[in-house]
Amino acid sequence: MSFLGVTSSLTRRRWVGLSADQDRMAQAMVQTTNLPDALCKTLVRLGVSADDAQAYLSPALRDLLPDPRSLRDMETAATRFLTAANQRQRIAIFADYDVDGGSSAALLIVWLRQMGVQATLYVPDRIDEGYGPNDTAMADLATQHDLIVCVDCGTLSHGPIAAAKGADVIVLDHHLGGETLPSALAVVNPNRQDESGDLAHLCAAGVVFLMLVEANRQMRSAGQNGPDLMAMLDLVALATVADVAPLIGVNRALVRQGLKVMARRQRPGLVALADIARMDSPPNSYHLGFLLGPRVNAGGRIGQADLGARLLATDNPNQAAAWAERLDELNTERRDIEMRVRAEAMEQAEARGFDAPLVWAAGEGWHPGVVGIVASRLKEATNRPAIIIGLDGDEGKGSGRSVSGVDLGAAIQRLATEGHLIKGGGHKMAAGLTVARDQLDDAMARLSDLLAKQGAGTSGPADLRLDSVLMPGAATPELIEQIDAAGPFGAGAPAPRFAFPDMQIGFAKQVGETHLKLNIGDGLGAKLDAICFGAFETDLGPRLMQHAGARFHLAGRLEINNWGGRQSVQLRLEDAAPAT
């Protein structure tokens, strides 16, 4: 049943609200907790019961942090790592080139630095070396180091780890494991085949953090004091959000506490990055995912692969400022490349149709550094798993993004096992692959079949999920503060969207080339400012600009707008429909 009777909005979406059962549960929660109706509906939608509501709104990391030793090989990994640090052995960190890899590496570098140990950082070049350890790099590192720690990679790297002769190798990863493990001293990965899966939602930085918790515990048992781990949670939070790990369980507590640490502005790299991104309010998950994360990623996508990790790890403010400026320049360059690839990919995918279980596109010379971002955009536009592939010679290298409930990493890994791919792997929400050009169509057809069996393509691409109805007068800073307590919001825990029914548009003004600024009201005096980013890329901008007094149902998310030293409530408008 459609919400407010909207079956096709101005962006051609059907509006969907809570079920009747969820509505009843929310009303019961209001009565037993005295929490606002809007907050209770959000909590119910997140699967929180009335009995657990208060605890959910005040999560304690100490209560949610799992025992690190519940992961296989954890004690072995922490013991070897601690031995290397205490004995001043030569330690190399081999990290993936994305935010999770960079944050994981920075965690280890900062921890070791506080122990008086300098580690070697190695991040492979995306173009020349590709993802993960390779034989040459691992063999070279092994000749000069006693211990190599692979972070956010390594679980499937049998050959390269075997090539690291003379050095011990520890893998701290979260990507889906195969039936056999490489010959490393320890492989700590909640997504190993022999793990329970209870911690499968951790990103690599979460795994690294748990190893450091175990290392600190071993130090306490030996009468030593370890580095301050709570002060490192800003790095864990950044990685968790940027890697689109679901904000559930301990992840939610890690990000929540990490945002508080980040707000203290004590890490030079993140301070420099926040300043160059013009962040003018306390950090939240949006900032991590859309302002900081892309800039950290930019080095690995189209520039110097290790720049993001070095920025996050540095304790030198001047160095941090220079690196942040360079990453900002690379991010601007990345956006230009992305726009070109995105336009071509969208046209190609639309020609194939958006109704299949999988949407995909492949193009000659598409930059490997942007295919993942374009896959995300395609996934968001269609509510389908998406694959984008850049073709070069006889091969194509691609990246995919998935939707909730569909394990893309497992499907990609099966495709590789069946011989349809040269290689491939990942986790539930994201995966990478290499495919032979002459196998491309067959591989995508097989992947579509595998994803269809998981239910991909069954949900409507045009559904906009809404938590409840609000009126402008109820949209207060106090309500936003209460709703924020149910956060942070992100993957696995979407932020609440509200519908404002039968609204009058006081004024509408185009801002820049594509954005729209509005003032809306209920006709009874209460008014609310709204901003719609990218409005003129859809029918929203023209229709609302030329409203001619017509009334509309409006939908979006509430936020605090900081402007000129003042705070006010603002609706981030996402959709609208004529009020009939």
N, C-alpha and C positions, 0 to 999 in steps of 0.2 A: 504493500500500500504506500502511495506517495505521501510525502510530508507537505502539508499545506496545499495539497492537490497539485503540486508541481511535477508534471511528468516530462516536461521538456523546457528547460530554462533558457535564458539567453545564450548560455554556452552549451545548450543541447544536452543537459544532464537531468536525470531524474533525482529528486530530493528524497532521501530516505531517513527516517527517524528511528528512535528506539522501538523495540517491539512492545506489545501490550504487557508482556510479562516483565520486561525491564522497566516500563513505566510504573507498574505496581511496586516493584522492588524499590524504585527510587522514592516513591511516596512513603513507603514504610520506613526507609532510611531517614527521610526528613522528620518523621514523627519521633523516631527513637534517638536521633542524634542532634536535632535542632540545627543541622547544617542547611545552607541555602539549597533551594530546589535545583538550581542550575548546577551546583557542585555535586549534589547527590546523583544527578543523572549522568554526569561525567564519570563519577566513581563506579556506578553500576555498569556503564558501558565498558569500563576498564576491567570489569570482573571482580570488583571489590565488594565484599558483603558489609552489611551494617555493623556486624560485630568487629570487623577488621578495619573499619573506616578510620578511626582515630590513629591506630598504629600505622596505617598506610600514609597518612598525612604527615607523620613525623618518623620517617624511617631512620633507624639507627644502624650505621655501618657495622658496628660490633656484633649486632644481632643477625645480620644478613651475610656477613663475610664467611664463606665456607672454609673448612679446614683445608689448607693447601695440600696436605697429604692425601686428600681424597682423590687427587689426580695421580695416575700412574707415573712412575719415574720422578715424581716431584722431589722426594727426599734425596735421591741420588743426584739430581741436577743441582739442588741448592747446596748440598755438601761439597760437590766438586767446584762449584762457582765460588763458594766461600773459601775453600782451600786455595784456589788460584789467587784470590784477593789477599788473603793473609800472608801467603808466601811470595807475593809480588811477582807472580808468574806473568808471562806475556799473554794478554787476552785480546782476541779480535771479535768484533761484533759484525755479523753479516746480516744486513737488514733489507727488507723490502723497501721500495722507493715511494710508498704511499704514506699517508698520515699515520696509520696504525704502525707501520714499520718504523717510521721516523720517531714516533712517540715511544715505542718500545725500546729502540736504541738509546734514546735520550734518557729514559729511566735508568738503564744500566750504566750509562756513562756518568750520570749525576751521582748515582749511588757509589760507584767505584771511585769517583773523584773525592767524595767525602771520606772514603777509606784511604785516600792517598795513592790511588792507582790510576794511571792513564791507560785507556783502552784504545785500540785501533778500530776505526769505523770503516766498513766497506759496504757501499751500496752499489749494486750493479746498474749499468746504463740500460735504460728501457729498450733502446733501439739496438745497440750492439750486443748486449748480453741477454736481454729478456728477463722474465721473472725468475727469481729464486737462484739458489746456488748453481754454479757451473764448475766443471772439472778443473779448468785452468785456474780460476780464482781461488777455489778451495785448496788446490795443491800448493799454490804460491803462498797463501796465508799459513798453511800448515808448516812450511819450512821456517817460518819466523815467529810462530806462536805456539804456546803450550795448550791453549784452550780456544776453541771457536764456538761462539754462541750464535745460532741462527734464529732470528726473530721474525715472526710473521711469514715464515717460509721454511722449507726444509723437510716437511713431512713426507713428500713424495720424491725427495732428491737422493735416491739410492746411489747412483753413480758418483755424483759430486762429493757426497759424504765419504764414500769409500776412497775417493782420491785424496782426501785430507790425511795422508799417512804421516804418522808421528805426532799428531795432535788429537786431543779429545774433542769431541763435538757434542754440544747440547742443542737440542731443538726446542724452542718455545713458540708454539704455533697454535692456530685454531682452524686451519683449513682441513677439509675432509680428508681423512686418512685412507690408505688403501688396505688391502688384505695383509700385506707385509709391511714392516717398518724398515727404514734404512739402518745401517750398522753404526748408529750413534751411541754414545754412552748413555744418553737419556733423550727420550722424545716425550715432552710434556705437551699434551694436546687434548682438550676436552672432546674433540671430534675424532679421536682415534676409534677404530672399529671396536676395540675392547673396552671402551669407556661406557658409562651408564647413560650419558647424554644429559645429565642433570645440569651441567655447566656449559652446555653446547652454545649458549648465547654469548659467552665471553669473547671479546676480541683478543688479539695477541697481547696488547698492552695489559689487559686484565690478567692474562696468564703470567706475564712477566711480573706484574705487581704481586701476585700470589707467591711466586718464587722468592721475591724479595722479602715478603712476610715470613716465609719459612726460613730464609737465611738469617733474618733478624732474630727469629725465635731460637735458632741454633746458637747465635751469638749470646743471647741472654742466658741460655743454659750453660754457656762457658764463662759467664761472668763479664761479658762485654756489652757495650752499648752500640747499637747499630744506627745507621743514618735515619733521619726523620722521614718516615714513609708517608705520613699524612700530608706533608708539604709537597709531595710528588703527585697528588691525586689530580692536579690540574692537567697533567699529561695524560693520565688514564681517561679523564673525562673527554678531552679533545679526541683521542683515538676512538673511544666508544661511540661518540656521536658521528664523527666523520666516516667511520667504517660502517655506519648504518646498523650497528648492533642493536638488538631490541632493548628498549629501556624498561626492563622487567627485572624483578629480583634484585640481586646484588648490583647489576649494572645500573639500575636506577639510583641506588644509594651511592655508588661510586661517582656518578655524574653529578648528583646533587651536592655531595661534599666537595667534589672537584671544582664546581662553579664557585663555591665559597672561597676556596683557596685561590682561584684565578682572580677573583675580585680584589684580593690584597695586592695585586700587581707586584709580585716579588720575583717573577721569572723574567729576566731581561728579554728573551726571545719573544715571549707572548705579549709582553708590554709593548715592544716595538711593533709587533704585528697588529695589535689592537689599535695602536695609535695611527698607523698608516692606513688601516681600514676604517678610520674615523668612528670607532665605537664610542658612543657618548652615553652609554647606560651600563649598568652592571651586566656581566656576561650571562647569556642564557644559551639554550641548546641551538637556537637559530643562529646565533653568532658563531658557534663552533662549527656548525654544518655548512654555513653559507658565506661566512666572512673569513674566518681563520683557516678552516680546513682547506678550501680551494687554494689559498695562497701557499700553505705548506706543501701542498701537492704539486704546485706549479713547477718546482725544480725537477721533480721526478718525471713530470709529463713532457716538458719540452726544453728543459735546461740542464743544470748541474744536478745529478741525481741525489747527491748527499746533502744538498743545501738545506732542505727542510729539517733534517735530523740535526745538523750542526747548529742551526738557529735555535731549535728547542733545547739543545744541551748547553749552549754557551752561557757563561756567567759574566761576559763582558758586554756592557750596554752599548758601547760604540760599535763593536763588531755586530751586535744584534741589530742595531739601526741600519747598518749598511746592508746586511743580508736581507732584512725585511724589505728594504727598498728594492733590492734586486728581485726578490720573489714577487713583489707587487707588480713590477714591470713584466715579469714572465707571465703572471696571471692575466694581465691585460692582453698580452700576445696570445695566450692560450684561448681567451674568449673569442678573439677574432677568428682563429682557426676553427674553433668549435662551431661558430655561427655558420661558417661555410659548409662544414660537414653535416651539421644538423639540418640545414635546408635541403641538401641533396638526399640525405637519409630519409627524412620525413616524406619527401615526394615519392621516393622509391617504395617505402613501406606502405604508403597510402595506396599506391597502385596495386600492391599485392592484396590489400584489404586488412582492416583492423579487427576482423572478427575471429581470426584463427587463434589457437592456443598460444602461438608464438608470433611476434612481429619481429622482422629482421631486415637488415639492409647491408649491402657490401659495396664498397667503391674503390676504385683505383687510387692508390696513394693516400688514402685517408690516414691521418697522423695517428699512430698507436696511442699517443698520449691523450687523445680526446675521445676515443671510441667509447670508453666507459661512461663519460659524462653524457654523451649523446644517447647512449643506451638508457641512462636514467631518465632523460627527457622524453624519450619515446615510450618508456614504461609508464611514466606519469600521465602522458597524453592518452594512453590506450587502456590502462589498467591491465596490461598483459606483460608477461616476461618478454624482454627485448634483447636482441643480440645485434651488435654493430661490428662489422669486420672491415679492416683495411687490407686491400689486396696489394701484393708486391711480388712480382715474378710468379713462381708456381705455388705460392702460399698466401694464406690470409691469416692475419692475427686479429683476434677480436676480443670483445669484452661483453658481458651480459649482466643484466640486473633483473631481479625477480620481484614478484608481488607476494604479499603475505599468504602463507599456506602452501607455497610452491617451492620445493627445494631444487633450485637450479644447479647448485654445485654437484649434487648427487647425480642428476641427469647428465651433466657434462662429463663427469667422471665415467659414467657407464658408457657414454658415447665413445670416449677414448678407449675404454676396455674393449669395446666391440670393433674397434679399428676404423671408425668413421672420422676420427680426428688424429692428427699427429700427436697432440698432447692436449690436456685440459684438466682443470680442477678449480676448486674454490670452496665457497660455503653456501648456505641456503640462499642468501640474498644477492650474491655477486659471484661471478666466475670469469675465468679467462680461458682462451682456447687458441690453438693453431690448427688450421685445416688446409688440406691440399686444394688448390683451386678447382681441380676437376672433380672433387668430392663434395663441393660446397652445397649444391642443391640437395643431394641425397642426405647429407649430414643434417641440414636444417629440417628436412622433412621428417627424419627419424627423431630429432630433438622435439619437434612439435608433437609427435605421437607420444613420446615419453611424458611430456609436460601435460598433455591432455589427460593422461591417466591419473595425474595428480589433481586434476580439477581446473587447470588453467583454461581460461576462456569462457568459464561458466558465469562469471560475474559480469554485470553490465559495465561497459566502459564509461557509461555516462552517469553512474551513481555518485551523488554527493551526500555523504553521511553527516547528519546534523544531530546534535545532542538535545537541544530544546529551543523554545521560543523565548525571546527577551524583548523588552521594550527599552527605548533609549534611557529612560529615567532609572532603570535598574542596572545599567552598565556603569558601575562606579569603580573607582580605584580599589575600594574595599573588596568588592566581588572578585576583581582580577587577582588581588593578593590571596584570597581564599582559594581560588581555582588554581593558582600557581603552586599551592601546597600539594596539589595532586600530581604535579610534574616532578621532574622535567619531562617534557613531551618530545616525542620523536618516533623513530621506528619501533613498531610493536606497541606504542602507546601514543596514538595521534592526539594532538591538541584538540580541545573541544571547539566545535563550530556551532554558532548560534544563528537562528533565523530571526530577523526583525520584520514582522508582517505589516503589510499595508502602510508603507512609509511614504511620506512626502519628501521630495528632493528640494531643499531650499536653494542650493546653488550647485553647479557642477563646473569644474574648471580643469582644462587639460594642463598637465604638468609634464614638461619635457616632450618627447616625441610619442610616448606610448602610455603614460600614466594618467590617472583621473583622480582629482580631489573632489570630495562631496561633503555636503552638510545635509543630514537627514533628520526628520522629525516625525512625531506621531500625530501632529495636528493639534495637540493639547498643550503644547509649550515645551516639552522635553525635546532636546536636540542632541545630535551626536555627529562628530566628524568621522569621515571615512576616507580611506585611500585605497585605490585599486591599481595595483602595479600591472603593467602590460594590458590595460583595459582596451587600448585601441588596436591590439593584435587580435581581438575577438569582436563580437557584436556588442559587448558590454559598453565600451566607450561611446560609440555613436548613439546607441539607444538611450543611455542615461543622460548624455549631454543634451539630447533633443527630446527630453521627457514631456514637454508641453503640458505640465501639470498632472500627468498621469502618475498613479501610485504604483509602488513596486514592493514585492517581497524581496528582502536583501539578506544575503547569507555570507558569513565570514567568521574570522577569529578576532577576539578582543585583545588589545595590547595597550601598554602605556606609551604615549608619545612624548619624548623629551625634546622640547624646542624652546630656545631662548631662556633657559633656566626654569621653564615651567613644565609641569607634568599634567597631561590630560589623557582621558580615555579615547581610544581611536578604534574604529572597526577596520580591520584589514579585509576589504571586500573581495570575495572570491566569485560570487555569482549573484544573479538577480532574475526575477521572473515577474511579469505583469500581474498585479493584484486584480483579479476579476471577481 
